[in-house]
Amino acid sequence: MAERLDPPLLEIDNLCLSYFTRAGEIPAVVDFSLKLNPGESVGLVGESGCGKSTVAMGIMRYLGHNGDIVGGTVRFRGRDMATLNEEELRQLRGSQISMIYQEPMAALNPSLTIARQLMEVPMVHEGVSKDEARGRAARMLADVRLPDAERLMSSYPHQLSGGQQQRVVIAMALLSNPALLLLDEPTTALDVTVEAGIVELIAELSRKFGTALLYISHNLGLMLEVCDRICVMYSGEVIEEGTIDSIFTWPKHPYTHGLFGCIPRPHCDKNARPLVAIQGQLPLPHERPPGCIFGPRCNFFEAGTCDAGSIAIEPVTTDDDPGHRVRCVRWNDIDPDTAVIVGESKPAVEVGERVLEVDGLQKYYEVHDHSIAALISGKSVKYVKANEALDFTARRGETVAIVGESGCGKSTFAKVLMGLETATKGEVRLEGENIADLPVHLRSSTQLRNLQMVFQNPNDTLNPSHTVGAQIARVIRKFGVEEDGGKIRQRVLELLDTVKLPRDFFDRRPRQLSGGQKQRVGIARAFAGNPAMVIADEPFSSLDVSVAAAVIELLMDIQRENKTTLLFISHDLGVVRYLADRIVVMYLGRIMERGTTEQVFAPPYHPYTEALLSAVPIADLDVEKRHIVLEGALPSALDPPRGCPFASRCPRHLGPVCDNEPPPLHEDEDGHVIACHIPLQELRRVEPVIKTPEAAE
């Protein structure tokens, strides 16, 4: 490979960033170096609090009033960012350097329309007219797969879904064709199919305009697909860096090995090869240990060697990547075959009788159109068909996953199940009792106790003014599990033991807990009443991979102990493959496919399932995956297609029969069901989407 002669677009040399508080200086980032060339893509990975986002803010010199560069340099196109004044920085940000934030509502002004916020970018930075700016904004919204751009542009941020808000933020960052794009968890709120399209769009922009990309993420599967090189960060330091091939083929640092051990890859099995979370917690910046900062959590720590003094990052001499560097004095002594710790095998949960039976469930919402045209035509009432003819079952001790894009009806079904909505038609039988038309306030104490929920965001479900112990105790008392105060307290302490939280957390309030700890409290509260079934709605999506691995295994252990039925709602098919016994694939309110996990992940597929599987990022170089990107957007549930709901986006579209006739149900052996016009024999001949080395043999 010829040596690159062009100067780097971004050059960071021994950068040190600190925040100054009443307690003194807090060193957030230490000794960070990076070179980024035009058109190159580099990823920063690591747990929350390791300094990834601080690096991005430091590049733009956007550290707030109490943050500053205390050492090293950041040069963009040869200019030292520390020497630029506020006006020069303002002109640079948003035009030459753009950033896509993880939380879209933090980047959007709630009082301005989407059009005004998008148009502002080219008008301020390039001086274009309003008409040209509006036209460019509309075209960019179409590029990020947002249909009906004109309607969206007249909307305010709160009128958009989380996924739509994130795509607007991405469009805003791309409007001026920046030279450097900083992406801070840019696809966290997006479905895997949308994520695949957005990632492809950003890569296309990078190729076309030579845009350099700095990705910040904890998703190693995404890093594999979008980056040329990776920097692994831990507690403010880069502890390993190298090309994708060198890091994924043979990582050298124990922390990198630990991250790979937390990811549910295709070869993982929840019973035979459970995930193993990294022990301990990330140290606070002002409490870093001497020597190797990963030492207290490292399985290969050697006293007198690893804590003898500060450890520099040094080149790796045993592979073909000259840029592979590692901050570890024992990396050459570690056997790669034993570096990733495999969990001890655990018994599978014995599946029992049916706990949940869903039979012909429908949920429609009335929408009233008061326009004169609607009144004259007699069509003033329309229906949003959120759920249409849902049929499936779940057994005791079984994990059933419901997957699909946002808007497919997953959450609506959960609301009906929890009694927050009532069904329009059909039955939902929980332990033999039909609860489909029973709102939550009319359900018995037993029905309420038997159906509990673990929510996606624990911040929204924990009362900030009550202690952890009081919130768990309330469930125990309300459902009559215990009445004596002493026994209730003892039961709460046992639940804290179960979710591996210290007993002194009983008296803590939610603000004193980390995100992973709050999610554990949510799990303890859900299981406090000994429920027959727990609904888990995206419970791991906002957690670091190490925390998520611990919470996943915790949930599995509690399920084994209590024989609880778990209904898992998610769009992360990697986690679904690891957790679920059976999968229900939904699209626009209908079930497209249902079967065991093995059946759904192998041909025959429904074409929609095929596209979902193709969009899953997999952190494994040995896995081959077919590339399918869905075109178009999910149709409106207010006006669904007459025939197959997936017809307008289907890569295997047959013609008028798909557009005009509902698809028949094909049932394979062992209850595998696919709703499609394509004959089952033909679907069986489809090439597998995901190929592993084991499958090839």
N, C-alpha and C positions, 0 to 999 in steps of 0.2 A: 504493500500500500504506500503510495507516494506521500511524502511529508507535506502537511498543509503549510503554505507560505503566507497566507493572509493573516493579518493580526486578529486576535480574538475580538469578538464583539463585546464580551463581558469578561473582565479579568479581576478576580478577587484574590487577594494575597494576605494570608495570616489575619483575617478579619476577626476582631473581638468587639462584641456588642454588649453593652451593660445598661441596666435600668437603675436609677438612683431613687431610693425610697428613704423613709425615716429610719429604717433599720440599717441603711448604708447602701453600698454598691452591690447589685445583684448581677453577676456575670452570666448573661443568658447564652451567648455564643462565644466559643473560645477557639482560636487558631483555625479558622475556616478558610480554605483555599479552593478555588474553582476557576477553570477556563471554559468558556462557552463560545463556540464558533457560530457564524451565520448558518442557519438551517439545521443546527444540531439540537438534539433533545436529551436533556439530562433530568434524572429523577432524584428527588430527596425523599427518603423513606425513614420511618422510625415512629416510635410511640408519641402520643400527645405530650407536649411539654419538652420535647427534645431540641427545639429551636428551629424547626423547619420554616414555620411562618415568620419567625423573627428574622431569618436570613432574607426572605423575600422583602419584608418591610425595610430592612437595612439597605438592600440594593436601591430602593426608591427613596431612601432617607425619610421614611415615614414612620418613625418610631415613637411619636408623641413627645410631649414636653419633657418627660423624664427619662427618655432613652437616647443613647448616643453611641457613635463609633469611638471606641477608646483605644483601638489599635488596628494596624493594618490598613489596607486601601481597597476601594471598590472603583474600578475604572470601566466606564461605558463608552465604547468607541474612542478609547484613549484618554477620555476626560475623567479626572478624579471627582467623584460625586460629592466628596466632602468640601470641595471648593466652590460648588455652585450655589448661587443665592436663591431665594424663594421664588422669584419670577422665572429663573432658568429652570428650576425644578418643576414648576407648574406647567411650563411649556413642554417639558419632557414627558411628564406623567400623562398617560392617556393617549399620547400620539406615538412616540418612539418606544416607550415602555408601558405596557398595559397589564392589568392584573384581573384575574377571575377569582372571586372570593368564594369560600365554601358556603357561607350563609347569604343567599341572595338578598334577603330583606335588609341586611346591613349595608348593601351596596346600592339599593334603590331608594329614591326619595318618595315617601308615601303620599306626599301632597301634589306630585306632578304626574301627568300622564306618561305612559310609556313613550309615546311619540316625542314629547318634549325632551325627555331624558336622552333618547337615542340621537335626536337631531342635534343636540348640544355638542356632541363629540366632534363631528366634522365642521360644524359652524365655528366653534372656538379655535380648533387646532389648524383648520385648513382654510377658513374664511369663505366657505361655499355658501350659496344662497339657501333660503328655507326650502324651496321646491326641490333642489338637488339633494339637500340633506334628508328630506322626507322620503324621496325616492330611494336613496341608498339605504335608509333604515328599513324600509319595507322589503327591499331585496335581501338584506341581511337576515331579517326574521324568517324569510322563506328558506334561506340557506341553512338555518339552524333548525329546520323542520317544524316551524310553527305555522300552521295553516290560518287562513283568514286574517292576514296581517293588518288590514285596515281596522277591523274590529278590535284587535289587540292593542293597536297603537292609540286608540281612544280610551283605553281602559287604564285604571290605576293599579298599582302593584297588588293591592289586597284582593283585587278581582281575578287574579290569576292563581293557578295551582303552584305548588312548590317547584315542580318540574318546569313549568312555563316560565316562572320567575328566573330560574337558573339559566334557561336558554336565552332569555332577554339579556342577562348579565354577560353571557358569552358573546352575544351579538354586539353588545356595547363595546366590549374589549377588542373585537375584531374590526370595528368600523373604519379605523384609520390605518389598517395594515401595519401594525407595529413591528419594529425590528426585534423586540424581545417581549415575549409573552410569559408572564408568571401565572401559573395555574395552581391555586390552593384548593385541593380536593374538589376539582371542577365538576365531577359527575356524581357526587355522593347522593344527591336528591333525585337522580334520573333513573328511569328504567334501563335495564341492560340493553334493550334494542335501541333506545334513544342514545344511550351512552356510546354504543358502537358507531352510530351515525355521526355523533358530535366529534368523537375521536378521529374518525376518518376525515371529517371536514377540517379540523385543526391541522392534521397531518398534510392535507392537500394545500392549505394556506402556507404551511411551512415550506413545502416543496416549491410552490409558485413564487413566493416573495422572499425566500431565504430567511423566514422568521425563525429565531432561536426560541426554544421552549424550555422552561424550567418547571417541571411537574413536581408538586408536593402531594404526597399521598401515602396511606398505609396499605394500599391495595397493590401487592406485588404482582398479581396477575395483570393488572392494568399497566404497570411499569414495564413488564415484559413485552407488551404489545406496542407501546408508544415511545420507549426511550432507547437511546444508543448507549448511554452510560448511566450508572447509578451511584449515588453517594448515600451510604447508610449512616444516619446520625443517632447519637445517643448522648443525652444530657449535655447538649450544646457543642459536642465534638463530632467530627467525621471519624468513625471508627473503621470504615472500610469503603473503598471506592474502586470501580472497575467497569469494564464493558458488561453488557447484558450476558454475553456468553460466559465470561469468567466468573461473574457473581452467581449465576444460576447453575453453572456446571459444578464448580467447587468453591463455595464461599469459605473464607478462612477464619473470620472472627466468630467466636462462640455466640455472640448476640445475633449475628446474621443467621447462623444455624438455628438459633432459637425461634426467630421470626418464621422461618420455613416450617418449623415443627408445629406452629400455631395455625397453619392454613389447611383447610379441608380440601386437599388435592384428590384427584380421581382414585389413587391407590389407597386412600384412607378408608378405614372401616370403623364405625362408631363402637363396635363391640370388640373386634379383633385388634385394631390399631387406633385406639383413642388419641385425640389430640392432647398435647402436653403444653400447658401454658408456661411462660418464663416465670420462674420463682421470684418473689419479692416485688418491689416497686421502683420506678425511676426516682433517683435521688433529687431533692430540690437543688437548684443551682448553687445556693450558698452552703450546701451540706454534702458536696461531692467528696468521696473518700480519697485518701492519698493513693498515688500510683494509678492502677487501672480503675477507671470510674465504674466499670461493669463488674468489678471484682466481687462485691457482695452477692451478686445474682448468678455468678459464673460457676458451672460445674467443673471447670478445669483450673480454678484459682489455686495458686501455689504461693503460700506465705514466704516472704523473703525474696521472691522473684517478681511477683505481680504487683507488690506494694512497695518496692524498693525506691521508687522515684517516679517522676513524670515520664510518661511513655509517648514517644514520638511516633508519627505515622511513617511507615517505611515501605519500600517497594517489595512486592512479592516476586521471588526469583524462580518459582517452579511452574509457571504457566506462560502462555504466549502473549499475554496482555501486558505491554510495558507500562501501562498506566494503572495496573492493579496495585493498590496500596492497602496496608492494614495496620491498625494501631493495637498490636498484641505481641507480647514477647514470646508467647508459647504457640503461635499459630502453626508452626512447622512440626510440633509434637502431637497435634491433635489428629486422630484417625477420623477421616471424613465419614466412614461407615458407622461410627458410633457417636458422632457429634450431634446428630439430630436424635433426641431422646424419643423413643416410642413408648406410649403408655401401655400399662399392663392390660391384658385382655379382660373383658368383663362379660358376664352372662347377658344374653339377649333377654329382653322383656317378653314374658309369655303373654301372647295376645289372647284375650278372653272374649266375652260376649259383646254384642253390639251395644254401644253406649249412645251413639248419635245416628239417627236415620233421617236423611233429607229426601223428601219425596215430592217432586213436581213443584218446587218452591218458585214463586214469582214475587217480585217486588217492583211495583210501578209507582211513580210519582206523578201527580197531576201538575200540568203547567197550563196556566190560563193566558190566552192571547186576546187582549181587549181591543185590537185594531179593528177598524171598520171592515176591512177585507175579510178578516177571520169571522166576524159576526155575520156578515152577509152570506159567507159560504157555509156557515153552520159548523165550522171547525175551530171554535174558540177554545176548546179543551184538547190538549195533546198529552201524551204520556211518555215519560222517561222510563224506558224498560231497563232498569238497573240490574235485575236478576230475572232470568227467563228459564223456567223448567230445569232447575238444579236437582240432580239426583246423585247421592253418594252416601256412604256410611263410614263410621269410624268405630273401632272396637277398643275395649279396655286394654290399656298399656300400649296402644298403637300411636304412631306419629303420622298424621296425615297433613301434607303440605298443600296449600292453595297458592298457585303461582299465576302470574300474568302482569300485563302492563297496568300503569295507573289508569283508572277509568274502566277497568274490566269488571268491577262489581265485587271485588274481594272484601273491601271494607263495608260495603252495604250489607253483604251477607253476615259479616261479624256483628253489625248493629242489630240485625233481625235476631240473630242467635242470642245476643245479650239482652234483648228486650227494649233497646233504644228505638227500634222501629218494629212495626208489625207487618207480617207478610200480607200480600194482596191475595195470594192463592197458594195452595199446597200445604204440606205439613213439615214440621221440624220436631222430631220426637227425641227427647232427652230421657234416657232410661225408661222408655215406653210412654212418656207423657208428652202430648203435643203442646209445644210452647210457641208455635209460629204466630198466633194472634194474641199472645199474652204480653202486654207491655210490662216493663220492669216493675212498676209500682203495684201490679196485680199478681206478681209471682210470689209463691210461697217462700218461706225462709229456706226450705230444703232445696228448691229450684235455684235460688240465688246462690246458695253455698256451693252447689254442684257445678256451677259454671263461673269461672273466674278468668281474669285477663291480665297478661303482662304487656304493657304498652311500649310503643317505640321510644317515646321520650319520657323518662321518669321524672324530669323536672316539672312536667305539666300535670303529673298525677300524685305527687307527694305534697302534702300541706306544709309550707315553709315554716309555719308557726308552731307545729307539733313535733315532738321528738319521734325518733324512729320507733322506739318501743311503744309509744302511745298509739301510733298508726297501725302497727301489727296487732297490738292487743285489742284494738277496737273490732277487728275482724273476728278474732277468737270469741270475744264477748257477744257480738251481734248474732253470730250463728250458733251460739250455745255449745261450743266445743268445751269450754270451761266457764265456770261462774265465780269460783273462788279467786280473789285477787292474787294470792300467793301462787296458785297453780297457773294462772294466766301469765304471770311474770316468768315463771319457770318455762312455760311453753314458748314464750317469745325468745328467751335465752337459748333454748334448744334449736329454734328456727335460725337464729343468728349463727349458731354452730354449724347448722346444715348448709347455710349459704356461705360459710367460711368468712364470717365477719367477726371481729373481736366483740366480746360481750359488753365492753364499755360503750359500744355504739348505741346501746339501749337509750342513753340519755343525750345522744347527739341529735342535732337538727340537720335537715337535708343540705343546707348551705355548707356544712362542715365535711361533706362527703364528695368524693370524685364521681365522675359519670358512671364508671363501672360499679362502684359501691352502691350508688343509688339504684342501679338496675338490679343488683342483688337484693336490695330491700324490697323492690317491686316484686321479685320472684318469691321472697319469703312471705310477703303479704298475700300473694295469690294462692299460695299453698297452705296458708294458716288455717283455713276452714275445711281442710281435707276434701277438696273438690273432686268430682268424678272426671271433670274435663277442664283443661286450661287452654285458652286461646292466646297465642303469642304473636303479636302483630309487629313484625320487623324489629324484634327485640335486640338485635346485634348490630344493626346497620350503622349506628353512630359510635361504636366502640372500636378501640384499637384492636389489632389482631390478637395480641397477647391477652388482653382483657376479654375479648370475645371468646377465645378458646376456653378460658377458665369458666365463663358464664355458660357456654354450650355444654361443657362436661358436667357442670353443676346441675343444669336442667335435666340432663340425661340420668344423673345419679338419683335425683329426687324422683324422676319418673320410674326408675327401676324399683325404688323403695316403696312407692305408693301405688304402683300400677295405674298411674294417671294417664288418661287419654290426652294427647297433645295435638291441637290444631294450629299449625304453623303457617302464618301468612307472610309471604316474602316474594321479592323479585330476584333474590340472589340464589341462582340455581346451584352454585358451588356449595353453599351451606345446605341447601335443600337436599342435594345428592347425599351429603354426609348424614343428615339428621333423619330424613323421612323414610318411612316404610312404604307409604303409598303417596301418589301425587295426583292432584286435580288441576288441570290446565284450563284457565278461563280466558275468554276473549269476548268483550262487549256484552257481558252479562250471561254468556252461555258457556257450558263445558265443552271444550274442543276435544279433550282427551283425558282419560283417567286410567290408572293402573298402578302396579307396583313400581318402585323406583327403577328397578332393573328393566322393566318393560318400557317405561317412558324414556329412558336414556339410551335405548337401542332401537333400530328399525323393527317394525314399522312405526313411523312418526306421523302425526298430523303436521302439515306444512308449517303451522304456526309454532308448534313445539320445536320443529327443526330449526327455525329461525332463532328462537329463544336460546337453544343450546349453542348455536353458533356465536351468539353474542356474549357468552360467559367468559370473562377473563380467567385464564388458568395459568398459575405460576409454576409451570413445568415445561422445560425445553423438550422433553421427550414425548410430549403429547402433541399430536397433529390435530388440527381443527379446520373444517371447511369454513369458508368465508361467505356469509350471507348477511346482507344489510337490507332491512325492510324499507321500502319506499312509501312515502305518504304518511298520513296520521291516522290515529284511531277514529273511525266514524263516530258521529254523534249518536248517543243513546236515545235522543229525542226523535231521530229519523234514521233508524238502523237499516241496513241493506235488506232487500226483500228476500234474497236467497241465503247463501252462506255469509255470516257476518264478517268473515275474513277475506271475502272475494276480492275486494278493492285493493288489497295489499299482497295477495297470495302469489309467490313466484311460480307456483304450479297451476295457475288458473286455467280451467278447461274451456271456458266460454260461457254462453248464455245459461247453461244449466246451473253454473255456480252463482250467477247473478240473480236468477229468478226462482230457484227451488231450494228449500231448506235441505241441508245435507242429511243423508241417512246415517244411522248408527251402525258401524261395523264392530262386532264383538269378537275378539280373538279368544284363544283359550285362556283360562284362569282370570277371566273378567276384565281383560284389557279392552277398553272401548275407545273408538276414534270416530268423530263426526266429520265425514268427508265424502265428496262425490267420487274421489279417486278409489278404484277397487283396492281392497286390502292386499291382494296378491301383488299389485304394482307398488304399493307402499312398502312392502317387505323387501323389494329390490333396491330401495334407496340406499345409497352409500352412507355408512355411519358418519355422523357429524364429528364426533370425538374419537380419536384412535389413540389408545395407549399401547406401550410396548408389550404388555401382557396380552392384549387383544390380538396384536399382530402375530404373536407366537401361536 
